[in-house]
């Protein structure tokens, strides 16, 4: 376990410190920012309504339950149970100053990343939902989620294992809610 923790800290340092550039700062702030993705989310809702008409309400309900479950399990259950300090916290004692964006906050615990669990859940859910129409949705969605997860490390908010843990949680819950939606659609 010590080896994994050491690897995690070294990879975090590399991503947060060595990959720094002004261009990366801009891109990673955009990737982590919710408003940046608002046009994408609106487009997906419009596409859902176009495809599923009245049944789109069931899809949107499943999405709301997916986001609520990924968020609550990551922030209220896992973060409070594991209590692993974020790398941006002084308690993390990394031996170097974590590079944070100006004005960025740093809440207490980071395992698992709620950003990662939410976006990997959405990517899995929509990738499976649209898979029959176009197989690229799943791959593009997982790449999109990976970029957002990477941005959380780059911006100093999470260790790589926080993001990996969030990704696993999100993928599992995305699968569960997709299966739930399939049960609703078959009735």
N, C-alpha and C positions, 0 to 999 in steps of 0.2 A: 504494500500500500504506500509506503514511503517513496518508492520509486515512481509510482504514478503521480503522487502529489508533487514531487520534484520536477517531473516531466511537464506537468500542468503549469507550474510556475515559470519554467523556462520558456515554454511555448507562449505563454501569456506575455512575458517580457519581450520576446522576439516580435510578436504581433503589435503590441502596444508601443514599443520603443523603436525597434529597428525598421519597421515599415513606414514610419512617419513621413508624410509629405503634405504640403498644403492641399494638393488635389485629393489625396486620400482622405484628409480631414473633411473636406466638403462632401465627398461621395459617401463616407460613412455616416456623417450627420444626416444626410438625406435618407440613407437606407434605414436608419433607426427611427426617423421621425414619422409619426403616424399621418400627419397632414400631407406629406409627400406622396403617400400611397392612396389618398382619398379618390383621385380620378379612377384608379384601378378598381377600387372597391365599388364605386358607383357603376362602373362599366360591367362588373360581374353581376351586380343586382339587376341591371337592365337586361343582361343576357339571360339570367335566370327567369325573369318574368316572361321574356320572349319565348324561351324554350318550354317552360312548365306551366305557364298561365296561372291558374288558380292553385295548382300544386306547389307553385313557388313559395307560397306561405309556409308550407311544411318544410321546405328546404331552408328558408330563412329562420324558422323556429329551430331546426336542427343546428344551424350555424350559430345561433345565439346560445344554445345549450352547449355547443362545443366550446365556444370562446369562454363562457362562464365556467365550464368544468376545467379547462386547461388553466385558466387564470386562478381559480380558487384552489385547485390541487397544488399548483406550483407555489403560490404565494402564501396561502393559509395553512397548508399541510406540510409540504416538503421543506420550504424555507424555515418555517418555525420548528420543525422537527430536527433537521440536520444542523442548522445554525452555523453555517460556514460563512465567515465574513467575506464580503466582496473584496476584490483586490484593491479597490480604491479606498478602503477603510484603513486607518492607522493600525488597527488591531491585526491586520493581515501580516504585518511585519515582513515585507518582501525584501527589504534591503536596498530599494531604489524608489525614487518618486514615480508614481504612476502618472502617466500623461493623461489629463482630463481636459475636456473641452471647457472653455470659459463659461462660468455659470452653471456647469453641470453639477447636479446633486449626487449624493452617494448614499443610498439607503443601506441598512445594516447587513442583511443576509442575501446571498446570491444563488444558492443551489436549491432549485434549478432555475434557469432563466425563463421568466414568464414570457418575454418577447419570443424566445425560441419555441416554447411550448405552443403559444398561440399561432405563430406563423407556420410551423410544421404541421400542426393540426389542420389549419385551413388548407395548406398545400395538399395534404393527403386527402382530405375530404373532397375538395373540388377536383383534384386530379382523378380520383376514382369516379366521381359523379359525371365528369365529362369524358372519361376514358373511351367510351364507345364512339363518341363523336370525333374525338381527336386524341390520339395517344400522347401527343407532345405536352398536354396539360400537366400531367404528373411530373415529368422531367423538368419542365420550366418552373413549375411550382416549387419543387424541391431545391432547385438552384436559387430561386428567389428567396426562399426561407434560409438557405445557407448563407447568402449574402447578408441578410439581416442578422443572423446569428454571429457571423464573423464581425459585423460592425459593433456588436456588443462587447466583444473582446478588444477590438481595436480602440474603442472609446473608453476602455478602462473599467467597465462595469461588471464584467464576468470573466471567469477563468474558462478555458476551453471545455473542461468537464461540466461546467454549469450549462453551457450551450448544448453539449451532447446529451446530457440528462434531460434538458428541456425538449430537445428534438425527439428523443425516445418517447417521452410522455405525450408529446403532441401527435406523433405518428400513431401511437396506440389509441388515443382518444379520437383522432380523426377516423380511424378504422371502425371504432365502436359506433360513433354517431352516423357514419355512412351505412353501416349494417342496420342500425335503428331506422334510418330513413327508408332503407329497402323494405323493411317490415311494414312500414306505414304505406308505402306506395303499392304493395302487393294486395292490400286489403281493399 
